[in-house]
Amino acid sequence: MNGDQKVSKFAVMTFRHVDDQSQAGTGIVGRLMNILKGRRSSRTLQPIGTIFFKEDAQEMGYILQLPDFMVNWDGLSPGRRSKRLLRYLRLVEELGIEVVCIPYYWGALPEEAVEVMNERFVVDSAYQMRIFALVDSVKHLLGMLKERVLNMEVGIWGADGWAGRLFARALAPSINDMVLGGTVEEELYGLADEILVETGLACPVTTDAGQCLKGKQLVVIADECDLSLLSSHAIVAYAGGIDLKYMEAMKSRREPLWILSGWATLPDGVKADIELLPWETLGVLQALSLMEEEIGEMSRVLDTVKMRGFILPEGGMTYDTFRVRYFRKRT
């Protein structure tokens, strides 16, 4: 990267205790609920860390603490909301930020605040990067399971949407038994026909979530459904939107292994001055993908990203830890 070239910067917004910057395994819901219960963070801009190029140490972006007023939005008058939000966004603009990624906490933010941010920045939830990483990590999982995959029953709920279709196409070459479920029957049958032509795998189609999910060893959820349908022994790749209600439900049901995404590394030429939490890394990757025209050859840079494990509701789990937990329990 040419150090004389001015590059627009990005921000990844997150919730974490400022004095607790390296807890990669800490759950996101607990920290958010602490704020809701009154453990307040500062109202000013809080840069937690900096992302930069290894080659010349040029700053690319920042990890920023989301302010507590966005979480306690309903407790403020409209006038105070607007004043605090505009003051906060001016501080963000002063950092030269043009792209803002808010992974995992997107659904907890007030729509009004997001609308105002969209007027000033390119704003993204990092959902696309999260799903790409999730697919990659599940494919790695199938490799670890080896011959067990041959007898594994798979159900994909939400196969009529983008994420579900992506999963179905990625898993079909390795799976012998896969059910496609969703609400749009025409889309499901179209996908089943495509998979049959491409791989020779005949996938049953259903609009009944029970038929799709019950008794399956590997489940992909890309749309809302009744979590009680899941087997206690299932591995669940959750590709739906992150919602506090769903997060709490996942944590209360300990038996299924919930996978929210893949735990990624930064690209080879990019470095952070702090230990990034797993979802913050995904936000950085999404921001880099959105800034491809600015940085150039970003697809090549992103090709150096590796997956070190899974992101669970309570935090990151390396592949080695998964082997210990999963194989000891099920062998």
MOGILIN-V788805 format. One record per backbone hydrogen bond with DSSP energy under -0.5 kcal/mol. CO is the residue of the C=O (numbers start at 1). NH is the residue of the N-H. If there is no record, write none. Layout:
co=CO nh=NH
co=CO nh=NH
This chain:
co=2 nh=5
co=9 nh=98
co=9 nh=99
co=10 nh=62
co=11 nh=13
co=11 nh=101
co=12 nh=64
co=14 nh=66
co=17 nh=20
co=20 nh=23
co=22 nh=24
co=23 nh=26
co=24 nh=316
co=27 nh=31
co=28 nh=32
co=29 nh=33
co=30 nh=34
co=31 nh=35
co=32 nh=36
co=33 nh=37
co=34 nh=39
co=35 nh=38
co=38 nh=40
co=45 nh=47
co=46 nh=65
co=49 nh=63
co=50 nh=273
co=51 nh=60
co=51 nh=61
co=52 nh=271
co=53 nh=57
co=58 nh=53
co=60 nh=10
co=61 nh=51
co=62 nh=12
co=62 nh=64
co=63 nh=48
co=63 nh=49
co=64 nh=14
co=65 nh=46
co=67 nh=70
co=67 nh=71
co=68 nh=71
co=68 nh=72
co=70 nh=73
co=72 nh=75
co=73 nh=76
co=77 nh=81
co=78 nh=82
co=79 nh=83
co=80 nh=84
co=81 nh=85
co=82 nh=86
co=83 nh=87
co=84 nh=88
co=85 nh=89
co=86 nh=90
co=87 nh=91
co=88 nh=92
co=89 nh=93
co=90 nh=94
co=91 nh=95
co=92 nh=95
co=92 nh=97
co=93 nh=96
co=96 nh=9
co=98 nh=122
co=99 nh=11
co=100 nh=124
co=101 nh=13
co=102 nh=106
co=103 nh=105
co=105 nh=108
co=105 nh=109
co=106 nh=109
co=110 nh=114
co=111 nh=115
co=112 nh=116
co=113 nh=117
co=114 nh=118
co=115 nh=119
co=116 nh=119
co=116 nh=120
co=117 nh=120
co=117 nh=121
co=121 nh=123
co=122 nh=100
co=124 nh=102
co=125 nh=104
co=126 nh=130
co=127 nh=131
co=128 nh=132
co=129 nh=133
co=130 nh=134
co=130 nh=262
co=131 nh=135
co=132 nh=136
co=133 nh=137
co=134 nh=138
co=135 nh=139
co=136 nh=140
co=137 nh=141
co=138 nh=142
co=139 nh=143
co=140 nh=144
co=141 nh=145
co=142 nh=146
co=145 nh=148
co=146 nh=149
co=147 nh=150
co=148 nh=151
co=149 nh=152
co=149 nh=176
co=152 nh=177
co=153 nh=217
co=153 nh=218
co=154 nh=179
co=155 nh=157
co=155 nh=220
co=156 nh=158
co=156 nh=159
co=156 nh=181
co=157 nh=222
co=158 nh=161
co=158 nh=164
co=161 nh=165
co=162 nh=166
co=163 nh=167
co=164 nh=168
co=165 nh=169
co=166 nh=170
co=167 nh=171
co=168 nh=172
co=169 nh=173
co=171 nh=174
co=171 nh=175
co=172 nh=175
co=177 nh=154
co=179 nh=156
co=179 nh=181
co=180 nh=206
co=181 nh=158
co=181 nh=159
co=183 nh=185
co=184 nh=188
co=185 nh=189
co=186 nh=190
co=187 nh=191
co=188 nh=192
co=189 nh=193
co=190 nh=194
co=191 nh=195
co=192 nh=196
co=193 nh=197
co=194 nh=198
co=195 nh=199
co=195 nh=200
co=195 nh=201
co=196 nh=200
co=200 nh=202
co=201 nh=203
co=202 nh=204
co=204 nh=180
co=206 nh=182
co=207 nh=209
co=208 nh=212
co=209 nh=213
co=210 nh=214
co=213 nh=216
co=217 nh=235
co=218 nh=155
co=219 nh=221
co=219 nh=237
co=220 nh=157
co=220 nh=222
co=221 nh=239
co=221 nh=240
co=225 nh=227
co=226 nh=229
co=227 nh=230
co=231 nh=234
co=234 nh=236
co=234 nh=257
co=235 nh=219
co=235 nh=237
co=236 nh=238
co=236 nh=259
co=237 nh=221
co=237 nh=239
co=241 nh=243
co=243 nh=247
co=244 nh=248
co=245 nh=249
co=246 nh=250
co=247 nh=251
co=248 nh=252
co=249 nh=253
co=250 nh=253
co=252 nh=254
co=256 nh=258
co=257 nh=236
co=258 nh=260
co=259 nh=238
co=261 nh=311
co=262 nh=264
co=263 nh=308
co=263 nh=309
co=267 nh=270
co=269 nh=54
co=271 nh=52
co=274 nh=276
co=277 nh=280
co=277 nh=281
co=278 nh=282
co=279 nh=283
co=280 nh=284
co=281 nh=285
co=282 nh=286
co=283 nh=287
co=284 nh=288
co=285 nh=289
co=286 nh=290
co=287 nh=291
co=289 nh=292
co=291 nh=295
co=292 nh=296
co=297 nh=301
co=298 nh=302
co=299 nh=303
co=301 nh=304
co=302 nh=305
co=306 nh=265
co=306 nh=308
co=308 nh=319
co=309 nh=263
co=310 nh=312
co=310 nh=317
co=311 nh=260
co=311 nh=261
co=312 nh=315
co=313 nh=28
co=315 nh=312
co=317 nh=310
co=318 nh=322
co=319 nh=323
co=320 nh=324
co=321 nh=325
co=322 nh=326
co=322 nh=327
co=323 nh=327
co=323 nh=328
co=324 nh=328
co=325 nh=329
co=326 nh=330
co=327 nh=331
